[in-house]
Amino acid sequence: MDMGPMWERLLAVMQSAIGQQNVEIWLKAVTPVRLDDDTLVLQVDNPYYSDWIGEHYLADLEHHASGLTGRSIHVQWTIKGDGPPASAQAPRATERPPDEVPEALGLNVDQTFQNFVVGPCNSFAHAACAAVAESPAQRYNPLYIYGGTGLGKTHLMHAVGNHIVHDADARVVYVTAEDFMNEMINCIRYKRMEEFRNKYRKRASTLLVDDIQFLSGKDRTQEEFFHTFNALRASGRQIILTSDVPPREIEKLEPRLRTRFEGGLLADIQAPDKETLLAILYAKAEPMGLQVPSDLADTIANRVQGNIRELEGVLNRLVALNNFYNEPMTLEFARAKLPDVFAPEPTQLTVAAIIDAVARFHSLRSADIIGTKRTRTLTRPRHIAMYMARKHTNLSYPELGREFGGRDHSTIQHGCRKVEKQLKDNADLSYKIRLIEQGLNVRTM
């Protein structure tokens, strides 16, 4: 039986059950071997993977495999180079010898320094990461990389890990803060905290934690991570963290964690300017085999407003369309097939368009901008939208108040004046507003 189609369907179902990232990290490392009656035989490189998947995802795996095949399915594991498959039961309770621990957990091998495009927006963070990759735990520990969604923080983190892992003694572990919490909860539930702590505090020589802002308000997880952080630092091992915001802007973060995060190097990544974004576009299109004409590239760069992840999404859709229709890739073709992406700009700039542009730039929803919730991550984008709406429309403060969810005119006036004051000595804010204006195709003074 050809296992390929069945396995792909099972992965698609599992993605809905456990999330895309968990599928990418754990199940994409699994090779389907065969399906014998009611037994699905799967192969992994190392017992660590079968143990982990067996503990966390086995029930979902067997449940959805049974649903796809119409019969009760049980999973068995086989390890590359070993003998007969092992039954997928509860993981071993004893700690495995160090040589059985894989050199890297969760690393994306495709994200390296070689395919990272360096520009003015990310050169400092890139230099810091390169220094850490050459001398882990010697210079910047922890290294804290922050910036908006889709700007390359995770790529740089994986690039460091992929460089370090070539060291014979390296044990690199990548995890998101959310997965760290979920793993901890499961280990508490099944009384396996000793193994959890061994994984992060003893086995890892380099720990990469993505989206650390997720720890906000998670007191028990913060306490566990605090002790993990201290154990790694005390034993001279490297820690790299990423976040959307600097430590001081993470709400409900324990002061003792904030001071430790700030005790290393803080490296920010800004949205790329148009030239850098075009360079990234061409660099990502080339391995896809996609020839992007200059007018189409320029239009895409204007649409995505510096968001590299959104840029990748557009390119992936264009590749699929190009393969399906087998037509020349032109701006006209792209506009016809992706009207939601390449819709013509409105002739007159509206407040709604400005709010949408500001929200997309900050990876928010328009409803967040006009809503009533007041957090640090929402207040500044909301003020920027108010300022830009006042600058680029002829509406009065009371009229703008109605556009922003029925706010009083004094609230709009306060937001505009605050941004105007900050612009006098905040080059980063000025740069962000120019990028948003660029995406809206408005002239800047």
N, C-alpha and C positions, 0 to 999 in steps of 0.2 A: 504493500500500500504506500502511495506517495504521501508522506507526512506533511509536506510543505503547505498545501492549501488548508488542511485541517488545523495545523499549528498556527497559521496566520489568523484564521478565524478565532481560535482560542485566545490569542494575544489581544485581538481587538476587543473581545468580551472582557478579558481581564483588565484591560485599560480602563474600561468603565467602572470596574469593581474596585481596583486598588490605585488607579491613577497612572497617568502616562509616565511620570518619572520613575515610579517603582518598577514598571514594566521595562523601561529602558535600562535601569541599573541591574535588575535581578533576572528577569525572564528572558531578556535578549541574549544573556550569556548561556542560556540553556539550548541544547541541541536535541530535537525530537528523534528518537531512534526507531521505534516501531510501536504499533498498537496491536497487542495480542489479546483478542477477545475482550476481557474486561480490564486488561493491564496496559497502561501507558508507560512506556519505558523512556526516560529522559536522561540525557548525559550532561555532566558539568565537568569543569576542569579540576575542581577541588572540593573536598568534603564540606568546606565551610559554606559553599553556596547551597548545597543540598540541605544542610542543617538549617540554614537561615530560611530558605524558601519553605522547607518542611514545617518549620515552626510558625511562620507568619502567613503563608499564602497557600498552604496545602489544601485546606478545606475549600477555599474558593476555586482552586485549580481543579480539584476532583469534581466539584459541583458543576462547574461550567463545562468541563469535558464530558460529563455525563449528559448534560443538556444537549450538547452538540451531536453526540453519537447515539442518543436514545437508549443508552444502557448504563448501568452503574460502573463507573470507571475508578480504578485505584492506580496511584502513581508509584512507580519504582524508579530508583536512581541507579545510574552507573557512572563511575568515575573514569575519565580518560586514562587508559593504560592499565586499569584494574581488571579484575575478573568479572564474575556474574553481577548483575544489578543488585543493589541493596534496597530493601523495602523502605518506603517513605514513611517511617514512623517518627516518634518523638526524637529530637536531636540528642546526642550524647551529652550527659551532664558534666563530664570531666573536661578540663581545659585541654585544648589541643597543643601539641608542641609548636614552637614558633615557626619551624620550617613548613608546617602545614597551613600557615596563614598566607593568603595570597599577597603579592607585593603591592597590589592596588585594589581598593574596593570602590566602585562607583565612578571611576575616572572615565571621561569621554576621550578616547584616544584620538579623535578627530580635531580636538581643540588644542592647538599647539602654538608656540611662539611663531613658528614659520608661517602659519596662515592667519596671523593676527595683523590687521592693518593699523599702523601707528600714525597718529596725527596729533595736532596741537591739543586736541580734546582729551587724549588719553596717554600722552607721552610720559608724564610723571608716574602714573600708575604702572605703565609698562616697564619703566626703568626700575621701579621698586620691586616689581615681581621678578624681573630678570636677576636682580641682586640677590633676592631670597632664593631663587632657584639655584644659583651658583654656590651660595653659602647658607644653607638652611640653619635657622636659629642663631646665626652669628651676628646679624645686623638689625633686622626689623622683626621683632617678635613681641606681640602679634603684629601681623600686617592686616590692616583694616581697609578694605576697598569699598567705597560707597559712590552711588550715583543712581540716576533714574533707571527704570526698567528697560531692558533691551539695549544697553549701551556697551556690553562686553565684559562685565564684571566676572561672570561665571566662566567665560572663555579664558580670561587671564588666570583665574584660579586653577582651572584644569591644565592650562599650559605649564604652570609651575609644577603641578603634580606629575605631569607627563615627563618633565625634565628630571625631577628628583628621583622618579621611580627607577631610572637607569642605574642608580647607585645600588650596589649589591646588598647593602644593609637597610635600604629604604622600605618602609611599610606605610604607604599613603592611604588614608581613609577620607573619602568625600561623603558628606551627608548634608541634607538640608536641615535647618533647625526644626522644621515640622516633623521630618522623619526621625530626627533624634528624639523628639518628644514622644512620638508614637511608639518607637522602639523601646523607650524607657518604660512606658505604660504597660506594654506587653510583658516586659521582663519583670516588672513588679507583680503583674497578675499571675505569672507562672513561676514566680520565685526564682528568677534567673538573673538577679541584679549583679551577682559576682561576675558572671560571664559578660554582662553588659559593660561593667566597669573595666574588666580586663581588656576588652576590645578597644576601648577609647583611651584608657589611662596607661596601659602597659604595652599593648601591641603596636599601636600607631606611633610611627616616628614623625609623621606629618599629618596634622588634622586640618581638613578643609571644611568649613561650615558655611553654607550658603543661606542667604536671607535671615541673618541673625535677628533682624527686627521682629521676627515671628515670636521670639521669646517674651515679647511685651505682655505683661500681666500673667505669665505662666510661672508662678512662684516656685512650685516644686521642680519644674524643669530648670529654672534659673539656678536653683540651689545645686542641682546635680551638675549642671554645666560649670558652675563656679569651681567646684572641687575638681572637675576634669581639667579645666583650664589651669588651675594651680599645679596639678600633678604633672602636666605636660611642661609647663614653664620651669618648674623646679628641676626637672630631669633633662632640661636643655633640648626640648623638641619644639618643632615649628608649628605655629598656629596661624591660619589665614582665615579671615572672616569677610563676608560681603554683606552689604545692607543697602537699602534704598536711601538711607539718611545717615548722617554722622551719629555717634553714640549719644550725644547730648539731646538729640531730637527723637530718640526712641522713648516713647511714653511707657511708664510703669516698668522701667528697667532699674534693677537694684543699683544703688550708688557704687557698691563694691565691684560690680561687673562693669559699670560705666568707666570707672577710673582705670580698671585693667585694660579695657579696650583702648582707652585714650593714652595708655602708657606706652603703646607701640607707635607705629607709623600710620597716620591716616592719609590715604591717597584717594583723591576723588577723580571720577570720570565724568566729563561733561558730554552733552550731546554733540555729535560730530558736525563740523561745518559742512557746507555743501561739497567742497572739494574732497574732503576726507570720505564723506558718504558715497560719493561717486567712485572713489578708489575701492571702497569696501564692496560696492555693488559689482564692479567688474571682477574683483578678486573672488567673489562668491559665485558669480555667473560662469566663470571659466570652467571649474571642475564639473559643473552641471551640463556643460556642452551647449550653453545658451549664448547666442550672439545677440547682444543688446545694442541697438543703434543709439546714437547719442541723444536724439530727441526723446526717445522712450526713457532712457536712463535719467535724463534731466527731469522728466515729468514724475518718474517714480521717486526721485530724491526730494522733490517738492511735496509729494503726497505724504511720505512717511515721517517727515519732520524730525529727522535725526534718530528715529527708533530703528536700530539694527535688526531686532527680532521681527518687527513688522516688515522690514525690507526683505528678510529671508522668506517670510510668508508669501509676499507678492511674487518673488522669484520662483518659489516652488509651484505656485499656481500657474505661472507662465510656462514653466517647463512641462507641466502636465498637459496644458492646452496645446503647446507646440507639438508634443508627441502624438496627441490625439488627432489634431487637424492637419498636421504636417504642412503648415503654411508658413510663409516668411514671417519672422517676428518683426512687426512694425508697430508704431504707435497706434495706427488706425485699427490693427488687429487686436491689440490689447484693450483699446477703448470699447470695441465691439463685444469682446468676450468677457471683460471684467468691468461692466458699467459702474458697479459699486465703488471700485477703486479709482477709476479714471473718469468719473463724472465731471462735466465741465464746471468750472468755478462759477458761483453766482455773480451776476453783473454788479450787484451792490452788496457790500459787506454787511452782514446782519449780526446782531448780538448773539443769536443762536449759533451762527457759524464760528464766532470768536470763542464762545463758551465751549463748543465742541472741540475746537483746535487746542485750547488750553487743557481741556480734560484729557485728550488723547496724548498730548505731550507729557503729561504727568501720570499716564496710565490710570486715569480715573474715568468715571462716567459723567456725562453732562449733569445728570441728576445729583451727583455729589457736589458739583459747583453751586447749583442753585438751591440745594437742600439746606436744612437747618443745623445739621451736625457741625460742631466746632471742634476740630482737632488741628494740631500743628501741620499735619500733612495736607489738610484741606484749606486752611485759612490763607496761606500764601498763594496757591493757585487761584483761589476765589478773588483775592485782591488783584492779582495780575489780570484776570478776566475783566474785572470792573475797570481797571485802568485802561486796558486796550479798547474796551467798548466805548469808553468816554473819548478816547483818542481818535478812534476810527469811525465813529458814527456821529450824527448830529443830535442825538437824543439828550434830553435834559436829565438831571439827576433823578427827579421823580419818575420819569419814563424808564430810566435804567433800573430803578428800584422794582418796578413791575416786572421787568424782564428777568430780574434775579430773584424770583420767587416771592415777590410782594414785599421787598425790604423797604425800609424808610430811606428817603433821599439822603439823610445824614450818614447812614451806613455806607452808601455808595461813595459819598464824598470822602469819608474817612479812609476807605480802602484805596481810593485813587491817590489821595495825598500821601498815604503811607508808602505806596510804591514810588511815587515821585521823589520822596525824600530818600528812600533807599537807593534809587538809581544814581544819586550823586556820588556815592562812594562804593557801590557794589557792582563790580564788573561782571560777575557771574550772572546776576539778575538781568543786566542789560543784554548780555549774550543770549540768554534764554528767550527773552522777548523778541530779539531780532530773528532767532530761529523760527519762532511761532509765526511771526509776521512773514517770514520767507515762505513758510508753508501755506499761508493765506494769499500769497502773491500780492502783498500790499507794499507800497513804497515806504522805505524807512528814511528818516531825516538824519 
